[in-house]
Amino acid sequence: MLDQINQLRDTITKTVISNAAELEVFRLDFLSKKGFVNVLFEAFREISPEIKKEVGKPLNLLKREAELFFEEARERIETNQESAFDAFDSSLPVYLNGVGSLHPIKAVENRLVAIFNSLGFDISEGPEIEDDWHNFGALNFDDDHPARDMQDTFFISTDVLRTHTSSVQIREMRKKQPPLRLIMPGRVYRNEAVSSRSNCFFHQLEGLYIDKGVTFADLKQTLYYFVQQFFGDGTEVRFRSSYFPFTEPSAEMDIWVGTATPEDVRLTKGTGWLEVLGCGMVHPNVLDNCDIDSTIYTGFAFGMGLDRMTMLKYGISDIRDLFLNDTRLLSQFRGL
Ligand code: PHE
């Protein structure tokens, strides 16, 4: 139905109305009781509540756009009776092709924020230029720890461009005592070769939950819920043990994509499983560094790539496409 809405919008915005007769034809075709917009509203009544949720807003928007298009054409014709019949009138206002839209990464971020909001997570943000302590030291990276090499860093004199949103965890824990339940979206930077799969900047969403008695089971259930909401009911997940200096134990979570298509085989390197995030129980040293008593409180953290989620969700195979600002790509996300 979204496709139909977008097609109809295209047709409408491409319609040329230069006189009263054409105006009336437009009204009959698109805005009358039997017009195309109403036909879509009738179809809308029949569809399932989930799809309704998705298409309700774009459909209403389409109706408003069509009405606006009609009103503008009418005004133009009425105020410009003589020239309305001319083939070309250079004084007519320029037509903008539809309205703007959210960038797909922002739309995905909004969706994730909504999912975690429903579990009681609030949003926090931190600065993109960080000091070494917030980005590394407080997160239990030793000065000469090889884990620093995991994240090639851009330096700005003594500061760094943050390599992950985990730095925001530190800022928040330094500010507030538990219970803390936060998600932290933002842009991060890594000094890496740019390719179809990695960029020198990208976006992450960090999660943090600190309270008395928080366990790995809470972490698994939270992430399991998120996957069902975001990728669809029945999506399988698995956890593999991993290493991060700031979590212990640490894990990476994969989702099951399968190997049905050549694209799935490529994406999963033939395994059917795709890594989507890193997570673990917050290391006691990290809590201590933030003056949170690690003998009383425990918690979990996770971090995922928003660009990656966007690519997965919409089948985009080159991360660089997301930053070209090419309207041919962006306009496909109108109505999100
Ligand atoms: N900061 C890690 C990364 O950028 C992700 C992560 C966040 C892992 C929180 C565990 C806990 O790769």
py3Dmol code that shows the C-alpha trace and the ligand (Angstrom):
import py3Dmol

protein = """\
ATOM      1  CA  MET A   1       0.000   0.000   0.000  1.00  0.00           C
ATOM      2  CA  LEU A   2       2.931   2.342   0.707  1.00  0.00           C
ATOM      3  CA  ASP A   3       4.036   1.803  -2.892  1.00  0.00           C
ATOM      4  CA  GLN A   4       0.584   2.738  -4.143  1.00  0.00           C
ATOM      5  CA  ILE A   5       0.609   5.879  -2.002  1.00  0.00           C
ATOM      6  CA  ASN A   6       4.009   6.899  -3.318  1.00  0.00           C
ATOM      7  CA  GLN A   7       3.022   6.175  -6.924  1.00  0.00           C
ATOM      8  CA  LEU A   8      -0.120   8.217  -6.572  1.00  0.00           C
ATOM      9  CA  ARG A   9       1.835  11.101  -5.082  1.00  0.00           C
ATOM     10  CA  ASP A  10       4.192  10.982  -8.054  1.00  0.00           C
ATOM     11  CA  THR A  11       1.297  11.058 -10.491  1.00  0.00           C
ATOM     12  CA  ILE A  12      -0.316  13.940  -8.655  1.00  0.00           C
ATOM     13  CA  THR A  13       2.779  16.098  -8.429  1.00  0.00           C
ATOM     14  CA  LYS A  14       3.505  15.528 -12.106  1.00  0.00           C
ATOM     15  CA  THR A  15       0.009  16.569 -13.218  1.00  0.00           C
ATOM     16  CA  VAL A  16      -0.060  19.822 -15.142  1.00  0.00           C
ATOM     17  CA  ILE A  17      -3.104  22.002 -14.464  1.00  0.00           C
ATOM     18  CA  SER A  18      -3.230  25.093 -16.603  1.00  0.00           C
ATOM     19  CA  ASN A  19      -6.947  25.871 -16.962  1.00  0.00           C
ATOM     20  CA  ALA A  20     -10.313  25.430 -15.300  1.00  0.00           C
ATOM     21  CA  ALA A  21     -11.178  22.337 -17.352  1.00  0.00           C
ATOM     22  CA  GLU A  22      -7.994  20.564 -16.324  1.00  0.00           C
ATOM     23  CA  LEU A  23      -8.627  21.613 -12.746  1.00  0.00           C
ATOM     24  CA  GLU A  24     -12.013  19.899 -12.831  1.00  0.00           C
ATOM     25  CA  VAL A  25     -10.526  16.752 -14.373  1.00  0.00           C
ATOM     26  CA  PHE A  26      -7.958  16.695 -11.553  1.00  0.00           C
ATOM     27  CA  ARG A  27     -10.700  17.056  -8.950  1.00  0.00           C
ATOM     28  CA  LEU A  28     -12.724  14.196 -10.452  1.00  0.00           C
ATOM     29  CA  ASP A  29      -9.696  11.923 -10.856  1.00  0.00           C
ATOM     30  CA  PHE A  30      -8.150  12.407  -7.454  1.00  0.00           C
ATOM     31  CA  LEU A  31     -10.372  14.167  -4.955  1.00  0.00           C
ATOM     32  CA  SER A  32     -13.953  13.161  -5.733  1.00  0.00           C
ATOM     33  CA  LYS A  33     -15.763  10.335  -3.949  1.00  0.00           C
ATOM     34  CA  LYS A  34     -14.706   7.885  -6.653  1.00  0.00           C
ATOM     35  CA  GLY A  35     -11.266   9.472  -7.055  1.00  0.00           C
ATOM     36  CA  PHE A  36      -8.011   7.607  -6.533  1.00  0.00           C
ATOM     37  CA  VAL A  37      -7.329   9.004  -3.056  1.00  0.00           C
ATOM     38  CA  ASN A  38     -10.701   7.859  -1.779  1.00  0.00           C
ATOM     39  CA  VAL A  39     -10.219   4.447  -3.379  1.00  0.00           C
ATOM     40  CA  LEU A  40      -7.076   4.081  -1.249  1.00  0.00           C
ATOM     41  CA  PHE A  41      -8.992   5.134   1.869  1.00  0.00           C
ATOM     42  CA  GLU A  42     -11.563   2.462   1.105  1.00  0.00           C
ATOM     43  CA  ALA A  43      -8.852  -0.160   0.701  1.00  0.00           C
ATOM     44  CA  PHE A  44      -7.348   1.115   3.985  1.00  0.00           C
ATOM     45  CA  ARG A  45     -10.489   0.108   5.878  1.00  0.00           C
ATOM     46  CA  GLU A  46      -9.975  -3.531   4.914  1.00  0.00           C
ATOM     47  CA  ILE A  47      -6.338  -4.003   5.939  1.00  0.00           C
ATOM     48  CA  SER A  48      -4.915  -5.404   9.174  1.00  0.00           C
ATOM     49  CA  PRO A  49      -4.384  -3.097  12.175  1.00  0.00           C
ATOM     50  CA  GLU A  50      -0.567  -3.445  12.012  1.00  0.00           C
ATOM     51  CA  ILE A  51      -0.379  -2.287   8.406  1.00  0.00           C
ATOM     52  CA  LYS A  52      -2.911   0.411   9.224  1.00  0.00           C
ATOM     53  CA  LYS A  53      -0.501   1.814  11.785  1.00  0.00           C
ATOM     54  CA  GLU A  54       2.202   1.998   9.158  1.00  0.00           C
ATOM     55  CA  VAL A  55       0.239   3.536   6.308  1.00  0.00           C
ATOM     56  CA  GLY A  56      -2.265   5.747   8.169  1.00  0.00           C
ATOM     57  CA  LYS A  57       0.004   8.752   8.419  1.00  0.00           C
ATOM     58  CA  PRO A  58       1.390   8.635   4.848  1.00  0.00           C
ATOM     59  CA  LEU A  59      -2.136   8.192   3.520  1.00  0.00           C
ATOM     60  CA  ASN A  60      -3.482  11.222   5.385  1.00  0.00           C
ATOM     61  CA  LEU A  61      -0.456  13.183   4.252  1.00  0.00           C
ATOM     62  CA  LEU A  62      -1.149  12.206   0.636  1.00  0.00           C
ATOM     63  CA  LYS A  63      -4.715  13.447   0.939  1.00  0.00           C
ATOM     64  CA  ARG A  64      -3.567  16.779   2.339  1.00  0.00           C
ATOM     65  CA  GLU A  65      -0.945  17.121  -0.379  1.00  0.00           C
ATOM     66  CA  ALA A  66      -3.494  16.419  -3.097  1.00  0.00           C
ATOM     67  CA  GLU A  67      -5.875  19.005  -1.621  1.00  0.00           C
ATOM     68  CA  LEU A  68      -3.102  21.547  -1.337  1.00  0.00           C
ATOM     69  CA  PHE A  69      -2.023  20.876  -4.915  1.00  0.00           C
ATOM     70  CA  PHE A  70      -5.615  21.426  -6.034  1.00  0.00           C
ATOM     71  CA  GLU A  71      -6.042  24.615  -3.983  1.00  0.00           C
ATOM     72  CA  GLU A  72      -2.803  26.073  -5.279  1.00  0.00           C
ATOM     73  CA  ALA A  73      -3.767  25.329  -8.870  1.00  0.00           C
ATOM     74  CA  ARG A  74      -7.194  26.876  -8.336  1.00  0.00           C
ATOM     75  CA  GLU A  75      -5.771  30.030  -6.851  1.00  0.00           C
ATOM     76  CA  ARG A  76      -3.256  30.302  -9.662  1.00  0.00           C
ATOM     77  CA  ILE A  77      -5.934  29.937 -12.297  1.00  0.00           C
ATOM     78  CA  GLU A  78      -8.359  32.309 -10.607  1.00  0.00           C
ATOM     79  CA  THR A  79      -5.835  35.080 -10.053  1.00  0.00           C
ATOM     80  CA  ASN A  80      -4.335  34.680 -13.465  1.00  0.00           C
ATOM     81  CA  GLN A  81      -7.341  34.087 -15.707  1.00  0.00           C
ATOM     82  CA  GLU A  82      -5.856  35.343 -18.949  1.00  0.00           C
ATOM     83  CA  SER A  83      -2.496  33.705 -18.797  1.00  0.00           C
ATOM     84  CA  ALA A  84      -3.948  30.448 -17.467  1.00  0.00           C
ATOM     85  CA  PHE A  85      -4.612  29.459 -21.058  1.00  0.00           C
ATOM     86  CA  ASP A  86      -1.113  30.269 -22.241  1.00  0.00           C
ATOM     87  CA  ALA A  87       1.097  27.299 -22.933  1.00  0.00           C
ATOM     88  CA  PHE A  88       3.897  28.725 -20.820  1.00  0.00           C
ATOM     89  CA  ASP A  89       3.791  31.365 -18.125  1.00  0.00           C
ATOM     90  CA  SER A  90       7.160  32.229 -16.641  1.00  0.00           C
ATOM     91  CA  SER A  91       5.524  33.989 -13.686  1.00  0.00           C
ATOM     92  CA  LEU A  92       4.014  30.791 -12.267  1.00  0.00           C
ATOM     93  CA  PRO A  93       5.440  29.635  -8.949  1.00  0.00           C
ATOM     94  CA  VAL A  94       8.077  26.910  -9.039  1.00  0.00           C
ATOM     95  CA  TYR A  95       6.779  23.459  -8.179  1.00  0.00           C
ATOM     96  CA  LEU A  96       8.596  21.644  -5.447  1.00  0.00           C
ATOM     97  CA  ASN A  97       8.223  17.927  -5.862  1.00  0.00           C
ATOM     98  CA  GLY A  98       6.468  16.955  -2.655  1.00  0.00           C
ATOM     99  CA  VAL A  99       7.600  17.546   0.903  1.00  0.00           C
ATOM    100  CA  GLY A 100      10.882  16.588   2.570  1.00  0.00           C
ATOM    101  CA  SER A 101      11.316  13.516   4.707  1.00  0.00           C
ATOM    102  CA  LEU A 102      13.365  12.031   7.500  1.00  0.00           C
ATOM    103  CA  HIS A 103      16.720  10.515   6.606  1.00  0.00           C
ATOM    104  CA  PRO A 104      16.361   6.715   6.798  1.00  0.00           C
ATOM    105  CA  ILE A 105      18.931   6.524   9.620  1.00  0.00           C
ATOM    106  CA  LYS A 106      16.885   9.019  11.638  1.00  0.00           C
ATOM    107  CA  ALA A 107      13.721   7.045  10.940  1.00  0.00           C
ATOM    108  CA  VAL A 108      15.411   3.864  12.196  1.00  0.00           C
ATOM    109  CA  GLU A 109      16.698   5.723  15.254  1.00  0.00           C
ATOM    110  CA  ASN A 110      13.172   6.958  16.001  1.00  0.00           C
ATOM    111  CA  ARG A 111      11.830   3.423  15.720  1.00  0.00           C
ATOM    112  CA  LEU A 112      14.502   2.059  18.087  1.00  0.00           C
ATOM    113  CA  VAL A 113      13.941   4.904  20.527  1.00  0.00           C
ATOM    114  CA  ALA A 114      10.218   4.126  20.537  1.00  0.00           C
ATOM    115  CA  ILE A 115      10.887   0.431  21.251  1.00  0.00           C
ATOM    116  CA  PHE A 116      13.235   1.161  24.147  1.00  0.00           C
ATOM    117  CA  ASN A 117      11.033   3.991  25.446  1.00  0.00           C
ATOM    118  CA  SER A 118       8.271   1.425  25.796  1.00  0.00           C
ATOM    119  CA  LEU A 119      10.586  -0.503  28.139  1.00  0.00           C
ATOM    120  CA  GLY A 120      11.250   2.625  30.223  1.00  0.00           C
ATOM    121  CA  PHE A 121      14.582   3.736  28.706  1.00  0.00           C
ATOM    122  CA  ASP A 122      15.135   7.506  28.497  1.00  0.00           C
ATOM    123  CA  ILE A 123      17.328   9.246  25.893  1.00  0.00           C
ATOM    124  CA  SER A 124      20.671  10.885  26.654  1.00  0.00           C
ATOM    125  CA  GLU A 125      23.278  12.468  24.430  1.00  0.00           C
ATOM    126  CA  GLY A 126      26.906  13.454  24.860  1.00  0.00           C
ATOM    127  CA  PRO A 127      29.593  15.392  22.958  1.00  0.00           C
ATOM    128  CA  GLU A 128      31.281  14.063  19.803  1.00  0.00           C
ATOM    129  CA  ILE A 129      34.649  15.505  20.823  1.00  0.00           C
ATOM    130  CA  GLU A 130      35.674  13.598  23.940  1.00  0.00           C
ATOM    131  CA  ASP A 131      38.658  13.413  26.220  1.00  0.00           C
ATOM    132  CA  ASP A 132      40.657  10.212  26.424  1.00  0.00           C
ATOM    133  CA  TRP A 133      39.296   9.423  29.881  1.00  0.00           C
ATOM    134  CA  HIS A 134      35.595   9.345  28.888  1.00  0.00           C
ATOM    135  CA  ASN A 135      36.236   7.479  25.632  1.00  0.00           C
ATOM    136  CA  PHE A 136      38.815   4.987  26.963  1.00  0.00           C
ATOM    137  CA  GLY A 137      40.206   5.380  30.495  1.00  0.00           C
ATOM    138  CA  ALA A 138      36.994   5.280  32.496  1.00  0.00           C
ATOM    139  CA  LEU A 139      35.827   2.385  30.304  1.00  0.00           C
ATOM    140  CA  ASN A 140      38.666   0.244  31.640  1.00  0.00           C
ATOM    141  CA  PHE A 141      41.023   0.540  28.656  1.00  0.00           C
ATOM    142  CA  ASP A 142      44.595   0.603  30.068  1.00  0.00           C
ATOM    143  CA  ASP A 143      46.949   3.191  28.546  1.00  0.00           C
ATOM    144  CA  ASP A 144      48.786   0.569  26.536  1.00  0.00           C
ATOM    145  CA  HIS A 145      45.912  -1.890  26.278  1.00  0.00           C
ATOM    146  CA  PRO A 146      45.777  -3.507  22.830  1.00  0.00           C
ATOM    147  CA  ALA A 147      41.996  -3.077  22.870  1.00  0.00           C
ATOM    148  CA  ARG A 148      42.580   0.567  21.971  1.00  0.00           C
ATOM    149  CA  ASP A 149      43.588  -0.733  18.562  1.00  0.00           C
ATOM    150  CA  MET A 150      40.111  -2.217  18.163  1.00  0.00           C
ATOM    151  CA  GLN A 151      38.906   1.282  17.469  1.00  0.00           C
ATOM    152  CA  ASP A 152      41.270   3.339  15.329  1.00  0.00           C
ATOM    153  CA  THR A 153      40.992   6.844  16.636  1.00  0.00           C
ATOM    154  CA  PHE A 154      40.991  10.359  15.207  1.00  0.00           C
ATOM    155  CA  PHE A 155      42.868  12.692  17.551  1.00  0.00           C
ATOM    156  CA  ILE A 156      42.289  16.420  18.017  1.00  0.00           C
ATOM    157  CA  SER A 157      45.350  17.577  19.963  1.00  0.00           C
ATOM    158  CA  THR A 158      44.825  15.818  23.316  1.00  0.00           C
ATOM    159  CA  ASP A 159      41.143  14.993  22.708  1.00  0.00           C
ATOM    160  CA  VAL A 160      39.574  12.393  20.431  1.00  0.00           C
ATOM    161  CA  LEU A 161      36.546  12.145  18.181  1.00  0.00           C
ATOM    162  CA  ARG A 162      34.544   9.626  20.164  1.00  0.00           C
ATOM    163  CA  THR A 163      34.963   6.118  18.740  1.00  0.00           C
ATOM    164  CA  HIS A 164      31.775   4.840  20.357  1.00  0.00           C
ATOM    165  CA  THR A 165      28.765   6.074  22.310  1.00  0.00           C
ATOM    166  CA  SER A 166      29.975   4.193  25.402  1.00  0.00           C
ATOM    167  CA  SER A 167      31.536   7.506  26.482  1.00  0.00           C
ATOM    168  CA  VAL A 168      27.999   8.786  27.139  1.00  0.00           C
ATOM    169  CA  GLN A 169      27.503   5.956  29.680  1.00  0.00           C
ATOM    170  CA  ILE A 170      30.356   7.402  31.704  1.00  0.00           C
ATOM    171  CA  ARG A 171      28.984  10.946  31.579  1.00  0.00           C
ATOM    172  CA  GLU A 172      25.549   9.769  32.713  1.00  0.00           C
ATOM    173  CA  MET A 173      26.820   7.525  35.518  1.00  0.00           C
ATOM    174  CA  ARG A 174      28.993  10.371  36.779  1.00  0.00           C
ATOM    175  CA  LYS A 175      25.915  12.614  36.894  1.00  0.00           C
ATOM    176  CA  LYS A 176      23.314  10.297  38.428  1.00  0.00           C
ATOM    177  CA  GLN A 177      23.102   7.411  40.840  1.00  0.00           C
ATOM    178  CA  PRO A 178      21.120   4.272  39.885  1.00  0.00           C
ATOM    179  CA  PRO A 179      18.530   3.243  38.912  1.00  0.00           C
ATOM    180  CA  LEU A 180      19.607   4.297  35.410  1.00  0.00           C
ATOM    181  CA  ARG A 181      17.873   3.112  32.270  1.00  0.00           C
ATOM    182  CA  LEU A 182      19.109   4.986  29.212  1.00  0.00           C
ATOM    183  CA  ILE A 183      19.581   4.812  25.479  1.00  0.00           C
ATOM    184  CA  MET A 184      22.166   7.035  23.883  1.00  0.00           C
ATOM    185  CA  PRO A 185      22.088   7.579  20.118  1.00  0.00           C
ATOM    186  CA  GLY A 186      24.804   9.495  18.320  1.00  0.00           C
ATOM    187  CA  ARG A 187      27.486   9.824  15.684  1.00  0.00           C
ATOM    188  CA  VAL A 188      30.883   8.163  16.183  1.00  0.00           C
ATOM    189  CA  TYR A 189      34.177   8.276  14.262  1.00  0.00           C
ATOM    190  CA  ARG A 190      36.865   5.741  13.383  1.00  0.00           C
ATOM    191  CA  ASN A 191      40.024   6.130  11.387  1.00  0.00           C
ATOM    192  CA  GLU A 192      39.300   3.258   9.033  1.00  0.00           C
ATOM    193  CA  ALA A 193      39.550   2.662   5.301  1.00  0.00           C
ATOM    194  CA  VAL A 194      36.233   3.640   3.717  1.00  0.00           C
ATOM    195  CA  SER A 195      34.468   0.827   1.873  1.00  0.00           C
ATOM    196  CA  SER A 196      30.953  -0.370   1.093  1.00  0.00           C
ATOM    197  CA  ARG A 197      30.811  -1.880   4.601  1.00  0.00           C
ATOM    198  CA  SER A 198      32.614   0.659   6.781  1.00  0.00           C
ATOM    199  CA  ASN A 199      32.791   4.417   6.892  1.00  0.00           C
ATOM    200  CA  CYS A 200      35.032   6.784   8.864  1.00  0.00           C
ATOM    201  CA  PHE A 201      31.926   7.988  10.698  1.00  0.00           C
ATOM    202  CA  PHE A 202      28.726   6.182  11.509  1.00  0.00           C
ATOM    203  CA  HIS A 203      25.968   6.101  14.126  1.00  0.00           C
ATOM    204  CA  GLN A 204      25.446   4.023  17.213  1.00  0.00           C
ATOM    205  CA  LEU A 205      22.752   3.465  19.779  1.00  0.00           C
ATOM    206  CA  GLU A 206      24.021   2.617  23.238  1.00  0.00           C
ATOM    207  CA  GLY A 207      21.887   1.093  25.992  1.00  0.00           C
ATOM    208  CA  LEU A 208      22.567   1.081  29.726  1.00  0.00           C
ATOM    209  CA  TYR A 209      20.630  -0.336  32.657  1.00  0.00           C
ATOM    210  CA  ILE A 210      22.034  -0.116  36.194  1.00  0.00           C
ATOM    211  CA  ASP A 211      20.152  -1.126  39.319  1.00  0.00           C
ATOM    212  CA  LYS A 212      20.257  -3.588  42.182  1.00  0.00           C
ATOM    213  CA  GLY A 213      20.067  -7.194  41.005  1.00  0.00           C
ATOM    214  CA  VAL A 214      20.279  -6.663  37.216  1.00  0.00           C
ATOM    215  CA  THR A 215      21.497  -9.899  35.579  1.00  0.00           C
ATOM    216  CA  PHE A 216      22.534 -11.265  32.205  1.00  0.00           C
ATOM    217  CA  ALA A 217      19.024 -12.714  31.931  1.00  0.00           C
ATOM    218  CA  ASP A 218      17.637  -9.148  31.949  1.00  0.00           C
ATOM    219  CA  LEU A 219      20.059  -8.212  29.184  1.00  0.00           C
ATOM    220  CA  LYS A 220      19.027 -11.186  27.044  1.00  0.00           C
ATOM    221  CA  GLN A 221      15.325 -10.605  27.526  1.00  0.00           C
ATOM    222  CA  THR A 222      15.604  -6.884  26.732  1.00  0.00           C
ATOM    223  CA  LEU A 223      17.509  -7.540  23.524  1.00  0.00           C
ATOM    224  CA  TYR A 224      15.236 -10.420  22.587  1.00  0.00           C
ATOM    225  CA  TYR A 225      12.219  -8.129  22.930  1.00  0.00           C
ATOM    226  CA  PHE A 226      13.906  -5.432  20.827  1.00  0.00           C
ATOM    227  CA  VAL A 227      14.694  -7.927  18.020  1.00  0.00           C
ATOM    228  CA  GLN A 228      11.102  -9.215  17.905  1.00  0.00           C
ATOM    229  CA  GLN A 229       9.804  -5.641  17.715  1.00  0.00           C
ATOM    230  CA  PHE A 230      12.305  -4.395  15.151  1.00  0.00           C
ATOM    231  CA  PHE A 231      12.948  -7.387  12.870  1.00  0.00           C
ATOM    232  CA  GLY A 232       9.621  -9.140  13.372  1.00  0.00           C
ATOM    233  CA  ASP A 233       8.115 -11.857  15.544  1.00  0.00           C
ATOM    234  CA  GLY A 234       9.947 -15.143  15.517  1.00  0.00           C
ATOM    235  CA  THR A 235      13.365 -13.688  14.569  1.00  0.00           C
ATOM    236  CA  GLU A 236      15.947 -16.024  16.121  1.00  0.00           C
ATOM    237  CA  VAL A 237      18.914 -14.685  18.048  1.00  0.00           C
ATOM    238  CA  ARG A 238      22.086 -16.186  19.480  1.00  0.00           C
ATOM    239  CA  PHE A 239      24.744 -14.855  21.826  1.00  0.00           C
ATOM    240  CA  ARG A 240      28.463 -15.539  21.294  1.00  0.00           C
ATOM    241  CA  SER A 241      30.973 -14.741  24.006  1.00  0.00           C
ATOM    242  CA  SER A 242      33.244 -11.830  23.152  1.00  0.00           C
ATOM    243  CA  TYR A 243      35.531  -9.245  24.704  1.00  0.00           C
ATOM    244  CA  PHE A 244      35.137  -5.573  25.559  1.00  0.00           C
ATOM    245  CA  PRO A 245      37.246  -3.943  28.307  1.00  0.00           C
ATOM    246  CA  PHE A 246      34.160  -2.293  29.819  1.00  0.00           C
ATOM    247  CA  THR A 247      31.914  -5.365  30.121  1.00  0.00           C
ATOM    248  CA  GLU A 248      32.408  -8.716  31.791  1.00  0.00           C
ATOM    249  CA  PRO A 249      31.141 -11.129  30.639  1.00  0.00           C
ATOM    250  CA  SER A 250      30.820  -9.732  27.116  1.00  0.00           C
ATOM    251  CA  ALA A 251      28.882 -11.062  24.162  1.00  0.00           C
ATOM    252  CA  GLU A 252      27.982 -10.379  20.583  1.00  0.00           C
ATOM    253  CA  MET A 253      24.434 -10.962  19.447  1.00  0.00           C
ATOM    254  CA  ASP A 254      23.598 -12.417  16.039  1.00  0.00           C
ATOM    255  CA  ILE A 255      20.230 -12.637  14.330  1.00  0.00           C
ATOM    256  CA  TRP A 256      19.228 -15.440  11.967  1.00  0.00           C
ATOM    257  CA  VAL A 257      18.987 -14.227   8.386  1.00  0.00           C
ATOM    258  CA  GLY A 258      19.295 -17.604   6.670  1.00  0.00           C
ATOM    259  CA  THR A 259      21.007 -18.566   3.442  1.00  0.00           C
ATOM    260  CA  ALA A 260      18.031 -18.661   1.093  1.00  0.00           C
ATOM    261  CA  THR A 261      19.264 -15.996  -1.327  1.00  0.00           C
ATOM    262  CA  PRO A 262      22.769 -15.231  -2.673  1.00  0.00           C
ATOM    263  CA  GLU A 263      22.500 -11.845  -0.935  1.00  0.00           C
ATOM    264  CA  ASP A 264      21.831 -13.563   2.444  1.00  0.00           C
ATOM    265  CA  VAL A 265      24.829 -15.849   1.871  1.00  0.00           C
ATOM    266  CA  ARG A 266      27.046 -12.849   1.131  1.00  0.00           C
ATOM    267  CA  LEU A 267      25.719 -10.872   4.101  1.00  0.00           C
ATOM    268  CA  THR A 268      26.208 -13.736   6.570  1.00  0.00           C
ATOM    269  CA  LYS A 269      29.409 -15.069   5.001  1.00  0.00           C
ATOM    270  CA  GLY A 270      27.607 -18.337   4.419  1.00  0.00           C
ATOM    271  CA  THR A 271      26.651 -18.945   8.063  1.00  0.00           C
ATOM    272  CA  GLY A 272      23.096 -17.595   8.002  1.00  0.00           C
ATOM    273  CA  TRP A 273      23.889 -15.578  11.174  1.00  0.00           C
ATOM    274  CA  LEU A 274      24.507 -11.845  11.198  1.00  0.00           C
ATOM    275  CA  GLU A 275      26.159  -9.940  14.037  1.00  0.00           C
ATOM    276  CA  VAL A 276      24.086  -6.931  15.043  1.00  0.00           C
ATOM    277  CA  LEU A 277      25.462  -5.713  18.379  1.00  0.00           C
ATOM    278  CA  GLY A 278      27.942  -5.954  21.238  1.00  0.00           C
ATOM    279  CA  CYS A 279      26.827  -6.216  24.851  1.00  0.00           C
ATOM    280  CA  GLY A 280      27.674  -7.399  28.335  1.00  0.00           C
ATOM    281  CA  MET A 281      27.492  -6.796  32.074  1.00  0.00           C
ATOM    282  CA  VAL A 282      29.069  -3.455  33.018  1.00  0.00           C
ATOM    283  CA  HIS A 283      32.557  -4.123  34.439  1.00  0.00           C
ATOM    284  CA  PRO A 284      32.831  -3.334  38.187  1.00  0.00           C
ATOM    285  CA  ASN A 285      35.863  -1.119  37.461  1.00  0.00           C
ATOM    286  CA  VAL A 286      33.659   1.061  35.229  1.00  0.00           C
ATOM    287  CA  LEU A 287      31.061   1.450  37.982  1.00  0.00           C
ATOM    288  CA  ASP A 288      33.810   2.302  40.495  1.00  0.00           C
ATOM    289  CA  ASN A 289      35.283   4.864  38.073  1.00  0.00           C
ATOM    290  CA  CYS A 290      31.874   6.577  38.127  1.00  0.00           C
ATOM    291  CA  ASP A 291      31.454   6.434  41.916  1.00  0.00           C
ATOM    292  CA  ILE A 292      28.710   3.827  41.713  1.00  0.00           C
ATOM    293  CA  ASP A 293      29.158   1.155  44.371  1.00  0.00           C
ATOM    294  CA  SER A 294      29.842  -2.076  42.454  1.00  0.00           C
ATOM    295  CA  THR A 295      29.152  -4.159  45.572  1.00  0.00           C
ATOM    296  CA  ILE A 296      25.546  -2.926  45.555  1.00  0.00           C
ATOM    297  CA  TYR A 297      24.734  -2.312  41.890  1.00  0.00           C
ATOM    298  CA  THR A 298      25.060  -4.334  38.682  1.00  0.00           C
ATOM    299  CA  GLY A 299      23.966  -3.519  35.166  1.00  0.00           C
ATOM    300  CA  PHE A 300      24.170  -4.266  31.490  1.00  0.00           C
ATOM    301  CA  ALA A 301      25.156  -2.278  28.410  1.00  0.00           C
ATOM    302  CA  PHE A 302      24.834  -2.795  24.686  1.00  0.00           C
ATOM    303  CA  GLY A 303      25.809  -0.898  21.570  1.00  0.00           C
ATOM    304  CA  MET A 304      24.600  -1.268  17.993  1.00  0.00           C
ATOM    305  CA  GLY A 305      25.253   0.421  14.656  1.00  0.00           C
ATOM    306  CA  LEU A 306      22.301   2.435  13.363  1.00  0.00           C
ATOM    307  CA  ASP A 307      23.672   2.567   9.817  1.00  0.00           C
ATOM    308  CA  ARG A 308      23.957  -1.192   9.845  1.00  0.00           C
ATOM    309  CA  MET A 309      20.368  -1.579  11.095  1.00  0.00           C
ATOM    310  CA  THR A 310      19.186   0.784   8.358  1.00  0.00           C
ATOM    311  CA  MET A 311      21.043  -1.160   5.673  1.00  0.00           C
ATOM    312  CA  LEU A 312      19.596  -4.430   6.937  1.00  0.00           C
ATOM    313  CA  LYS A 313      16.078  -3.132   7.236  1.00  0.00           C
ATOM    314  CA  TYR A 314      15.988  -1.554   3.777  1.00  0.00           C
ATOM    315  CA  GLY A 315      18.398  -3.797   1.844  1.00  0.00           C
ATOM    316  CA  ILE A 316      20.986  -1.059   1.206  1.00  0.00           C
ATOM    317  CA  SER A 317      24.290  -2.707   0.277  1.00  0.00           C
ATOM    318  CA  ASP A 318      26.706   0.251   0.323  1.00  0.00           C
ATOM    319  CA  ILE A 319      26.979   2.346   3.506  1.00  0.00           C
ATOM    320  CA  ARG A 320      28.264   5.321   1.468  1.00  0.00           C
ATOM    321  CA  ASP A 321      24.901   5.578  -0.300  1.00  0.00           C
ATOM    322  CA  LEU A 322      23.439   6.783   2.990  1.00  0.00           C
ATOM    323  CA  PHE A 323      25.564   9.945   2.919  1.00  0.00           C
ATOM    324  CA  LEU A 324      25.307  11.076  -0.711  1.00  0.00           C
ATOM    325  CA  ASN A 325      22.154  13.101  -0.050  1.00  0.00           C
ATOM    326  CA  ASP A 326      20.915  11.906  -3.427  1.00  0.00           C
ATOM    327  CA  THR A 327      17.217  12.750  -3.559  1.00  0.00           C
ATOM    328  CA  ARG A 328      16.569   9.710  -5.775  1.00  0.00           C
ATOM    329  CA  LEU A 329      17.466   7.575  -2.765  1.00  0.00           C
ATOM    330  CA  LEU A 330      16.050   9.810  -0.032  1.00  0.00           C
ATOM    331  CA  SER A 331      12.679  10.301  -1.737  1.00  0.00           C
ATOM    332  CA  GLN A 332      12.109   6.538  -1.469  1.00  0.00           C
ATOM    333  CA  PHE A 333      11.782   7.015   2.281  1.00  0.00           C
ATOM    334  CA  ARG A 334       9.130   9.707   2.070  1.00  0.00           C
ATOM    335  CA  GLY A 335       6.313   9.089   4.523  1.00  0.00           C
ATOM    336  CA  LEU A 336       8.475   7.236   7.078  1.00  0.00           C
TER     337      LEU A 336
END
"""
ligand_1 = """\
12
LIG
N 31.221 0.199 22.396
C 31.204 -1.065 21.718
C 31.638 -0.842 20.263
O 31.599 0.276 19.795
C 29.837 -1.693 21.736
C 29.402 -2.071 23.117
C 28.630 -1.206 23.877
C 29.724 -3.308 23.639
C 28.221 -1.562 25.165
C 29.318 -3.688 24.907
C 28.565 -2.801 25.657
O 32.003 -1.769 19.569
"""
view = py3Dmol.view(width=600, height=400)
view.addModel(protein, "pdb")
view.setStyle({"model": 0}, {"cartoon": {"style": "trace"}})
view.addModel(ligand_1, "xyz")
view.setStyle({"model": 1}, {"stick": {}})
view.zoomTo()
view.show()
